[in-house]
Amino acid sequence: MTDADILKKRPEGRGKPALQESEQLPDFEHVLARCQQDMQAVDAVIHQRLSSDVVLINQLSHYIVNSGGKRLRPLLAVLSAKMFGYQGEMHYLMAAIVELIHTATLLHDDVVDESELRRGNETANALFGNAASVLVGDFLYSRAFEMMVDVDDMRVMQVLASTTNIIAEGEVMQLMNVHDADTSEASYLNVIHCKTAKLFEAATQLGAIICSRDEKEEQAMAAYGRYLGTAFQLIDDVMDYSSNSEQMGKNVGDDLAEGKPTLPLIYAMQQGSSEQASLIRRAIEKGGYDYINEVQAIIKQTGALAYTEQMAQQQAALAIDALACLPDSDYKAMLVDIARLSVHRSH
């Protein structure tokens, strides 16, 4: 079974939709508040390990780390470990490693995409320049690997090393797809798996690893993270055409401007008229914002956002279903809430 087959798998009777209409769901900040002490411990590790004698490294790395991210990936690492009853402090170090890897990818992404806005703030490359962003991103990667040695667990190092490599492959695959209007849905889903979902998968798998859980439980946690990460990215794709700059913290239509053929565009080309497909093709190949209003109208008319949202819901349901073999606990309940929240957010 290929990565695309795994990502497109549908629930088969088990699990439930990410959110029933009659249900109330806490916001992400409420979930985060329940783990406040743990996340403060993670933040302490991050700030300690970011320290450098090079002033620019301190300035830039602290700027990007403190720029308002959800800390979702390190939270997942903490929750997965605590769900299995972990009592030590190594999960804080692992969570910090995951966040540094994520931060490094953001620095490099913004340079490649020539982005100027992220999380409502100017990007690091807009403030400090591309060269500084790339080099500090390299520092964060190397510091993360230095921290992996301190974990002193070969399985942890194997997972994180493989994850970092796969993320890099995903970045290159995405670059190859830029301005390519012939990108297929399967190809795009494979990019999501490598570029986004893989780090979610690693974060949740690591908790099982440091608790020496069996293969079934470890793979259950990996599957949860993989499906969650896919759902999260698909909703990001939806928001690029349906939200607003203030809510998202970035410019609406950035994906189109960068020539990225995301799922809403791919589906709209498949379902629209030949004229509509041709217009979207031109928009992808040219990039920029010239066609943004027309493209948004076609996406709406063809039901592309609803299709993408439905796929995200299915992935969130699969994430929840992956936890079914694990005993119930408050931490498992929080992981379920996060999966359901991932498809009901505006930023």
LOROBA-816112 format. One line per field, with one value per residue (C-alpha): x, y, z; residue in three letters. Coordinates in nm, 4 decimals, padded with zeros to 6 digits. Example, Ala and Ser with C-alpha at 12.3 -4.5 7.8 and 13.67 -1.06 7.14 Angstrom:
px: (01.2300|01.3670)
py: (-00.4500|-00.1060)
pz: (00.7800|00.7140)
rovo: (ALA|SER)
END
This chain:
px: (00.0000|00.1420|00.1486|-00.1340|-00.3426|-00.2896|-00.3870|-00.7012|-00.8182|-01.1714|-01.3114|-01.4847|-01.7513|-01.5314|-01.4710|-01.7042|-01.7103|-01.4706|-01.7617|-02.1352|-02.3535|-02.5001|-02.1644|-01.9689|-01.5930|-01.3375|-01.1034|-00.7361|-00.6371|-00.8519|-00.6718|-00.3367|-00.4268|-00.4744|-00.1100|00.0247|00.2946|00.4181|00.4342|00.6154|00.8736|00.9047|00.9437|01.2175|01.4090|01.3616|01.4912|01.7835|01.8885|01.8461|02.1198|02.4190|02.7207|02.6204|02.3886|02.2022|02.1205|01.9701|01.7685|01.6306|01.5631|01.3869|01.1843|01.0455|00.9926|00.8067|00.5933|00.2660|00.2603|00.0268|00.3103|00.0852|00.3584|00.5451|00.2101|00.1367|00.4723|00.3989|00.0433|00.1420|00.4082|00.1800|-00.0986|00.1313|00.2151|00.5606|00.7106|01.0478|01.1445|01.2864|00.9565|01.0194|01.3483|01.1835|00.9020|01.1574|01.3429|01.0209|00.9529|01.3045|01.2746|00.9378|01.0797|01.3719|01.1286|00.9334|01.2466|01.3426|00.9829|00.9422|01.2620|01.1625|00.8091|00.9277|00.6674|00.6347|00.3698|00.3289|00.1077|00.0184|00.3804|00.6511|00.8469|01.2039|01.3363|01.1441|01.3089|01.6534|01.7054|01.7087|02.0702|02.0270|01.7019|01.8557|02.1652|01.9731|01.7403|02.0509|02.1543|01.8167|01.8438|02.1954|02.0975|01.8006|02.0312|02.2660|01.9695|01.8770|02.2111|02.1175|01.8007|02.0364|01.7798|01.8634|01.4979|01.4232|01.7187|01.6131|01.2605|01.3695|01.6512|01.4183|01.1492|01.3833|01.4951|01.1383|01.0378|01.3245|01.2064|00.8560|00.9891|01.1660|00.8579|00.6483|00.9039|00.8808|00.5007|00.5088|00.3464|00.2635|-00.1085|-00.0910|-00.0174|-00.2503|-00.4439|-00.2325|00.0880|-00.0340|-00.1401|00.2044|00.3587|00.1314|00.2391|00.6085|00.6089|00.3509|00.2048|00.5406|00.6420|00.3000|00.3498|00.6937|00.5729|00.3040|00.5114|00.7943|00.5740|00.5117|00.8793|01.0158|00.7539|00.8654|00.5173|00.4608|00.4545|00.0740|00.0516|00.3481|00.1947|-00.1431|00.0157|00.2055|-00.1183|-00.2971|-00.0307|-00.0186|-00.3937|-00.4066|-00.1284|-00.3044|-00.6331|-00.4516|-00.2867|-00.6073|-00.7846|-00.4933|-00.5620|-00.9278|-00.8478|-00.6201|-00.9322|-01.2047|-01.0576|-00.9070|-00.5597|-00.6294|-00.7704|-00.5004|-00.2037|-00.0944|-00.2208|-00.5281|-00.4434|-00.0741|-00.0770|-00.2108|00.0302|00.3157|00.1839|00.1057|-00.1572|-00.3289|-00.6282|-00.9040|-00.7433|-00.6868|-01.0487|-01.1896|-01.0014|-01.1413|-01.5012|-01.5209|-01.5884|-01.3062|-01.3022|-01.2822|-01.0085|-00.8121|-00.8351|-00.7094|-00.4323|-00.3207|-00.3375|-00.1174|00.1324|00.1582|00.1310|00.0495|-00.2888|-00.4267|-00.6838|-00.7605|-01.1221|-01.2083|-01.0395|-01.2211|-01.5528|-01.4762|-01.3670|-01.6978|-01.9048|-01.7414|-01.7682|-01.3898|-01.3748|-01.6505|-01.4652|-01.1399|-01.3158|-01.4820|-01.1472|-01.0049|-01.2994|-01.2330|-00.8675|-00.9573|-01.2013|-00.9267|-00.6949|-00.9525|-01.0165|-00.6435|-00.6640|-00.9406|-00.6994|-00.5595|-00.7094|-00.9273|-00.7722|-00.7811|-00.4790|-00.6412|-00.9513|-00.7344|-00.5835|-00.9349|-01.0302|-00.7248|-00.8189|-01.1683|-01.0409|-00.8028|-01.0921|-01.2878|-01.0534|-01.0039|-00.6243)
py: (00.0000|00.3392|00.6525|00.7955|00.4808|00.5091|00.8752|00.8153|00.5240|00.5713|00.4638|00.1279|00.1247|00.2065|00.5495|00.8469|01.1809|01.4354|01.6385|01.5795|01.8856|01.8706|01.8368|02.1126|02.1110|02.3018|02.5324|02.4507|02.6996|02.5055|02.1822|02.3606|02.5092|02.1592|02.0873|02.4285|02.3059|02.0459|02.2983|02.5476|02.2765|02.2214|02.5954|02.6083|02.3362|02.5147|02.8478|02.6848|02.4897|02.7886|02.9745|03.0606|03.2890|03.4209|03.7190|03.6845|03.3192|03.4192|03.7027|03.5166|03.1786|03.3354|03.5537|03.2597|03.0345|03.3121|03.4220|03.2741|02.9115|02.6591|02.4320|02.1515|01.9066|01.9199|01.8994|01.5765|01.4323|01.5184|01.3832|01.0575|00.9912|01.0805|00.8653|00.5664|00.6775|00.8229|00.9624|01.1057|01.4292|01.2966|01.3650|01.7385|01.7081|01.5086|01.7603|02.0419|01.8525|01.8189|02.1922|02.2881|02.0659|02.2253|02.5746|02.4991|02.3881|02.7128|02.9217|02.7340|02.7251|03.0998|03.1559|02.9103|03.0534|03.4141|03.4610|03.7889|03.7034|03.4108|03.3859|03.7513|03.8648|03.9432|03.6337|03.5993|03.6266|03.9522|04.0965|03.9378|03.8370|03.5046|03.4173|03.4560|03.2556|02.9637|02.9527|02.9793|02.7080|02.4928|02.5766|02.4612|02.1322|02.0682|02.1652|01.9278|01.6416|01.7345|01.7050|01.3660|01.2316|01.3405|01.1290|00.8292|00.6028|00.4559|00.4050|00.7699|00.8759|00.6443|00.7839|01.1488|01.1069|00.9315|01.1915|01.4813|01.3172|01.2503|01.6109|01.7300|01.4962|01.6382|01.9916|01.8976|01.7187|02.0270|02.2427|02.0129|02.0522|02.4333|02.5759|02.2193|02.2150|01.8421|01.7478|01.4631|01.4233|01.1191|01.3141|01.6020|01.3725|01.2149|01.5613|01.6193|01.2894|01.3727|01.7455|01.7793|01.4551|01.2838|01.5148|01.4715|01.0961|01.1107|01.3277|01.0805|00.7681|00.8895|00.8837|00.5127|00.4466|00.6019|00.4083|00.0810|00.0001|-00.2926|-00.2664|-00.2525|00.0467|00.2226|00.1892|00.3032|00.6245|00.6685|00.6240|00.8758|01.1381|01.0630|01.1010|01.4065|01.5789|01.5103|01.6523|01.9577|02.0344|01.9823|02.2390|02.4768|02.4275|02.5153|02.8261|02.9586|03.0184|03.0695|03.2553|03.6019|03.7346|03.8406|03.4992|03.2945|03.5140|03.5019|03.6398|03.4785|03.3080|03.2673|02.9089|03.0182|03.3115|03.0671|02.8382|02.5537|02.3089|02.2196|01.9859|02.2498|02.3532|01.9959|01.9010|02.2191|02.1474|01.7946|01.8981|02.2340|02.3104|02.3113|02.6915|02.6855|02.4221|02.6283|02.9387|02.7526|02.6009|02.9470|03.0721|02.7857|02.8178|03.1941|03.2357|03.5702|03.7094|03.8115|03.5306|03.4964|03.6198|03.4015|03.0979|03.1444|03.1592|02.8368|02.6608|02.7552|02.6528|02.3117|02.2227|02.1921|02.3269|02.0934|01.8009|01.8967|01.9492|01.6089|01.4422|01.6242|01.5012|01.1462|01.1732|01.3115|01.0231|00.7764|00.9429|00.8943|00.5380|00.4606|00.5202|00.2631|-00.0127|00.2018|00.2283|00.5290|00.8138|01.1928|01.2115|00.9946|01.2153|01.5217|01.3552|01.2863|01.6501|01.7687|01.5501|01.6945|02.0484|02.0107|02.0303|02.3022|02.5992|02.9333|02.9593)
pz: (00.0000|-00.1004|00.1166|-00.0925|-00.0357|00.3382|00.3419|00.1368|00.3498|00.4784|00.8163|00.7971|01.0600|01.3561|01.5020|01.4625|01.2860|01.4295|01.5676|01.5919|01.5334|01.8849|02.0615|02.2308|02.2004|02.4123|02.2235|02.1855|02.4549|02.7040|02.6191|02.6426|02.9810|03.1241|03.0407|03.1388|03.3768|03.1293|02.8457|03.0676|03.1293|02.7525|02.6949|02.9588|02.7737|02.4404|02.5690|02.7477|02.4386|02.2047|02.3887|02.1706|02.1894|01.8474|01.8984|01.5687|01.6412|01.9757|01.8224|01.5253|01.6862|01.9842|01.7476|01.5525|01.8570|02.0432|01.7479|01.8638|01.7496|01.9089|02.0286|01.9040|01.8062|02.1403|02.3206|02.1352|02.2425|02.6062|02.6001|02.4329|02.6967|02.9872|02.8455|02.8999|03.2536|03.1928|03.5151|03.4103|03.2343|02.9071|02.7299|02.7771|02.5924|02.3127|02.2846|02.2593|01.9859|01.7874|01.8209|01.7097|01.4031|01.3236|01.3732|01.1422|00.8695|00.9092|00.8645|00.5497|00.4176|00.4415|00.2471|-00.0268|-00.0455|-00.0160|00.2582|00.4440|00.7036|00.9437|01.2535|01.2055|01.2321|00.9829|00.8890|01.0097|00.6546|00.6052|00.9163|00.9180|00.5550|00.3720|00.4467|00.8227|00.8190|00.6315|00.8509|01.1784|01.0509|01.0039|01.3606|01.4928|01.3041|01.4338|01.7890|01.7682|01.6709|01.9544|02.1902|02.0421|02.1645|02.5173|02.4996|02.4671|02.3008|01.9612|01.8661|01.9385|01.7259|01.4435|01.4340|01.4501|01.1976|00.9530|01.0140|00.9420|00.6194|00.5052|00.5801|00.3605|00.0839|00.1202|00.0854|-00.2373|-00.3719|-00.2996|-00.4783|-00.7811|-00.7800|-00.7752|-01.0900|-01.2015|-01.2774|-01.3571|-00.9952|-00.8993|-00.5767|-00.4860|-00.5446|-00.3322|-00.0475|-00.0547|-00.0113|00.2896|00.4396|00.4093|00.4735|00.7517|00.8836|00.9415|01.2269|01.3921|01.3583|01.5170|01.8057|01.9087|01.8385|02.0626|02.3709|02.3227|02.2538|02.5743|02.7699|02.6038|02.4762|02.2433|01.8645|01.8466|02.0790|01.9185|01.5726|01.7036|01.8254|01.4984|01.3021|01.5234|01.4554|01.0831|01.0347|01.2614|01.0689|00.7401|00.8699|01.0034|00.6695|00.4713|00.6878|00.6274|00.2557|00.3077|00.5104|00.2375|00.0287|00.2890|00.5880|00.6138|00.6775|01.0355|01.1312|00.9583|01.0381|00.6742|00.3444|00.1882|-00.1390|-00.0568|-00.1836|-00.5204|-00.5360|-00.4816|-00.7552|-00.5146|-00.6482|-00.3198|-00.2928|-00.3402|-00.6702|-00.7867|-00.7127|-00.8684|-01.1915|-01.1962|-01.1310|-01.3106|-01.6731|-01.9267|-01.9082|-01.5290|-01.5339|-01.7862|-01.5685|-01.2612|-01.4686|-01.5769|-01.2184|-01.0923|-01.3750|-01.3440|-00.9666|-00.8093|-00.7097|-01.0513|-01.0615|-00.6904|-00.7079|-01.0067|-00.8523|-00.5209|-00.7084|-00.8987|-00.5813|-00.4218|-00.7247|-00.7572|-00.3866|-00.3601|-00.0055|00.1113|-00.0465|00.1242|00.4577|00.4250|00.3649|00.6683|00.8769|00.7616|00.8555|01.2000|01.2501|01.1557|01.4075|01.6819|01.5683|01.5929|01.9691|02.0173|02.1246|02.4068|02.7578|02.8347|03.0337|03.0604|02.8317|02.5681|02.5908|02.5261|02.2197|02.0936|02.1542|01.9598|01.6625|01.6620|01.7099|01.4168|01.1717|01.3551|01.3656|01.1925|01.2285)
rovo: (MET|THR|ASP|ALA|ASP|ILE|LEU|LYS|LYS|ARG|PRO|GLU|GLY|ARG|GLY|LYS|PRO|ALA|LEU|GLN|GLU|SER|GLU|GLN|LEU|PRO|ASP|PHE|GLU|HIS|VAL|LEU|ALA|ARG|CYS|GLN|GLN|ASP|MET|GLN|ALA|VAL|ASP|ALA|VAL|ILE|HIS|GLN|ARG|LEU|SER|SER|ASP|VAL|VAL|LEU|ILE|ASN|GLN|LEU|SER|HIS|TYR|ILE|VAL|ASN|SER|GLY|GLY|LYS|ARG|LEU|ARG|PRO|LEU|LEU|ALA|VAL|LEU|SER|ALA|LYS|MET|PHE|GLY|TYR|GLN|GLY|GLU|MET|HIS|TYR|LEU|MET|ALA|ALA|ILE|VAL|GLU|LEU|ILE|HIS|THR|ALA|THR|LEU|LEU|HIS|ASP|ASP|VAL|VAL|ASP|GLU|SER|GLU|LEU|ARG|ARG|GLY|ASN|GLU|THR|ALA|ASN|ALA|LEU|PHE|GLY|ASN|ALA|ALA|SER|VAL|LEU|VAL|GLY|ASP|PHE|LEU|TYR|SER|ARG|ALA|PHE|GLU|MET|MET|VAL|ASP|VAL|ASP|ASP|MET|ARG|VAL|MET|GLN|VAL|LEU|ALA|SER|THR|THR|ASN|ILE|ILE|ALA|GLU|GLY|GLU|VAL|MET|GLN|LEU|MET|ASN|VAL|HIS|ASP|ALA|ASP|THR|SER|GLU|ALA|SER|TYR|LEU|ASN|VAL|ILE|HIS|CYS|LYS|THR|ALA|LYS|LEU|PHE|GLU|ALA|ALA|THR|GLN|LEU|GLY|ALA|ILE|ILE|CYS|SER|ARG|ASP|GLU|LYS|GLU|GLU|GLN|ALA|MET|ALA|ALA|TYR|GLY|ARG|TYR|LEU|GLY|THR|ALA|PHE|GLN|LEU|ILE|ASP|ASP|VAL|MET|ASP|TYR|SER|SER|ASN|SER|GLU|GLN|MET|GLY|LYS|ASN|VAL|GLY|ASP|ASP|LEU|ALA|GLU|GLY|LYS|PRO|THR|LEU|PRO|LEU|ILE|TYR|ALA|MET|GLN|GLN|GLY|SER|SER|GLU|GLN|ALA|SER|LEU|ILE|ARG|ARG|ALA|ILE|GLU|LYS|GLY|GLY|TYR|ASP|TYR|ILE|ASN|GLU|VAL|GLN|ALA|ILE|ILE|LYS|GLN|THR|GLY|ALA|LEU|ALA|TYR|THR|GLU|GLN|MET|ALA|GLN|GLN|GLN|ALA|ALA|LEU|ALA|ILE|ASP|ALA|LEU|ALA|CYS|LEU|PRO|ASP|SER|ASP|TYR|LYS|ALA|MET|LEU|VAL|ASP|ILE|ALA|ARG|LEU|SER|VAL|HIS|ARG|SER|HIS)
END
